[in-house]
Amino acid sequence: MDMEKSNDKQLRRTRDGRMIAGVCSGAGRFLGVDPNIVRLALAVFCLFGGAGVAAYAIAWVLIPEEGASKSIAEDLFQKGKENPKVQEVVQDVTQKTKDTVNKARTSK
């Protein structure tokens, strides 16, 4: 087995063979299995508790597309860091959370 090839393998959403966003075809390519097996496993998770839908949505946001340097989530975080209004809201929420935790600690 060539170790260089296995180290270069990256999980990416594919453009070819995709049904919706390329998550299953990308996972299939990464794992070295048929994408239909990944789709079947995801369908089973959807039937038992609906976890498959959540897993697919999370993978869609976190796994970058082929040819893209960043995932959707990374791009959103970067844009949020650059926006002063977002920074203000994050600081406000952080301060309110700290105040609530401190208030709960002192009331016990």
C-alpha positions in Angstrom: 0.0 0.0 0.0 1.4 3.4 -1.0 1.3 5.6 2.1 1.5 8.9 0.2 -1.7 8.2 -1.7 -3.6 7.3 1.5 -2.4 10.5 3.2 -3.6 12.7 0.3 -7.2 11.3 0.5 -9.6 14.0 1.7 -13.3 13.9 2.4 -15.0 16.2 -0.1 -18.5 16.5 -1.4 -18.3 15.4 -5.0 -19.9 17.1 -8.1 -20.2 13.9 -10.1 -22.6 11.2 -9.0 -24.4 13.5 -6.6 -28.1 13.2 -5.8 -28.5 16.3 -3.6 -25.3 17.8 -2.3 -22.7 15.1 -3.0 -22.3 14.0 0.6 -22.9 10.3 0.1 -20.9 10.1 -3.1 -18.0 11.9 -1.4 -18.2 9.7 1.6 -18.4 6.6 -0.6 -15.3 7.7 -2.5 -13.4 8.5 0.7 -14.3 5.2 2.3 -13.8 3.2 -0.9 -17.3 1.9 -1.1 -20.2 2.3 -3.5 -22.1 5.6 -2.7 -25.4 3.6 -2.8 -24.2 1.7 0.3 -23.7 5.1 2.1 -27.1 6.3 0.9 -28.8 3.1 2.1 -27.1 3.5 5.6 -28.3 7.1 5.7 -31.8 6.0 4.7 -31.8 3.5 7.6 -30.8 6.2 10.0 -33.6 8.4 8.7 -36.2 5.7 9.4 -35.0 5.1 12.9 -35.3 8.4 14.7 -34.6 10.7 11.9 -30.9 11.0 12.6 -30.0 10.6 9.0 -31.5 13.9 8.0 -29.5 15.7 10.7 -26.3 13.9 9.8 -26.7 14.7 6.1 -27.4 18.4 6.9 -24.4 18.6 9.2 -22.2 16.9 6.6 -23.4 19.3 3.9 -22.3 22.3 6.0 -19.1 20.9 7.3 -17.6 19.0 4.3 -16.1 21.2 1.6 -17.1 20.7 -2.0 -14.5 19.4 -4.5 -12.3 22.3 -5.6 -13.3 24.5 -2.7 -10.8 25.4 -0.1 -13.3 25.9 2.7 -16.6 24.4 3.8 -19.8 26.4 4.0 -19.4 26.6 7.8 -15.8 27.9 7.6 -16.9 30.5 5.1 -19.8 31.6 7.3 -17.5 31.8 10.4 -15.0 33.9 8.5 -17.7 36.3 7.3 -19.0 36.5 10.8 -15.6 37.4 12.2 -15.3 40.2 9.7 -18.7 41.7 10.5 -18.7 44.1 13.4 -22.5 43.6 14.1 -21.9 39.9 14.5 -19.0 40.5 16.9 -21.2 42.8 18.9 -24.0 40.2 19.2 -21.5 37.5 20.2 -20.0 39.7 22.9 -23.5 40.5 24.2 -24.6 36.9 24.3 -21.3 35.9 25.9 -21.8 38.6 28.6 -25.4 37.6 29.3 -24.3 33.9 29.6 -21.6 34.8 32.0 -24.0 36.9 34.1 -26.6 34.1 34.2 -24.0 31.5 35.2 -22.7 33.8 37.9 -26.2 34.6 39.2 -27.0 30.9 39.4 -23.8 30.2 41.3 -24.4 33.0 43.9 -28.0 32.0 44.4 -27.2 28.4 45.5 
